[in-house]
């Protein structure tokens, strides 16, 4: 069997999230996968996918247009960093939020760990953009 390419798996992971393709994401996540967010550690594919799905639903229900983009950098075999760029436009205003997620693969080539990294100033800038539109992240 050919070796599993970390970059290829990370690109599939990033593309699945960019397209909100949760069935492909489910194929990529190991049963024991855990996702370290800024506020909690989520465990298991179902919980992780629900978190991504909820975030996507929130954006679609509050922002007129969003386009997702990502870039993948293989740090070393078994780990890659995905840079996500979320391009928002609403009422003629535009903003891009950037963050990173480090994905680690298990020996079977499935994602077993995801670590979310906020980049300096990005969350604050996105929150300011939303406030300027009269949108709060806790609003329904």
N, C-alpha and C positions, 0 to 999 in steps of 0.2 A: 504494500500500500504506500503511495507517495506521501511525503510528509505534509502535515497540515500547515498551510500558510496563514500566519497570524494576520498579515495585512489583508488577505482575502476575506477572512472571517470578520475582521473589524469593518471592512468596507460593506459587507453584507449587513452587518449590525447597523451601521450608520445609515445605509440606504433604506433599510426597513423602518427605522425611526423617521427619516425624512419623508417617507411615503405613508407613514402611519400604517404599515403593513404588519399587523400584530401576529398574524399566523406565521410569517417568516421569522419574526422575532422569537416566537415560542420555540421554533425549531433550533434556534441558535443558543438558547439559554439552557445551561445545565440544571438538573433538578435541585442541586444544592447552591445555585447561584444566589449571591447576595449583592445588594445595591446600597452603597454608602452615599446617602444624600447629605445635604448640608445640615439636616435636622434629625435624621433617623437612619437606621439600617433596615432595609426591607429584605425579606428572605423568601425565596421561592419564585419561580417564573410567574405564577398567577398574580401574586401581589405586585411584583415588579411591573408586569405588563399593565395591570390596572392603574398603577401610578402614572405610567407614560400616557395611557389612554385618557385618564382624567385630565392631565395637563393639556393634551391636545384638544380635548372637548372644551375646556375652559377658554383656550385661546380662540377657537372657532366661534364660540358664543359671545365673545367680547370684542374681538378685533375684526374689522371688515376684511382684511386680506393678510395672509401670512404665507411666506415661502420659506422653505427649509433648505439649507445647504450644509454640507459637511466636508471635512478633509480628514484624512487618516495618516498618521505617522506611526510607523512601527518602531517602538522604542528598543525592543529586543525580542527574540523569539519567545512567544507566549504572552506578550503584552504590547498593546498599542494605545495611542492617544487619539481620540476623535475630537476634533474641534467642530462644534455645532454653531452655525450662524442662523438665527431666526430673524427674518426680515419682515417687519410689521409695517403695514400702512393702514391708516384710519383717518377719515375726514381730511384727506390731503396731506397728512403728516406721516413721516417715515422714521423708523428707528430700526437698528439692528442690534440684537442682543447676542453676545458671544459667550460660550462656556466650553469646558472640556469635560470629557469623560474618559477615564482610563479603563480599558477592558483587559481582563486577564483570562487566558484560556486554560482549561484543564488538559490532561493528557489525551483526551478524545477530541480536542479541538472545539469544545463548546465553551461559551462564555460562563465563567464561574464566579467572576467578581467584577463589579462596576463601581468606580469611584468618581463621584461628581466633583468637579473643581470649578468654583466660581472664580472668575478672573477679576482683578482689581477694578472697582468702579462699575462693572457691568450690571450687577443687580440694582445698584442705586440709580444708575442711568435709566434702566428699564422701568423701575418704579416711578421715577420722575416723569418719564414719557407717559405712562398710564395715568398718573395723577393729573397731568396737563390735559388729558382727555376726559377727566372726571371718572376714571375707572380705578377701582381699588382691587387688589388681588383677592380680597376676601368677599367681593361682591358677587351676587348671583345673577 
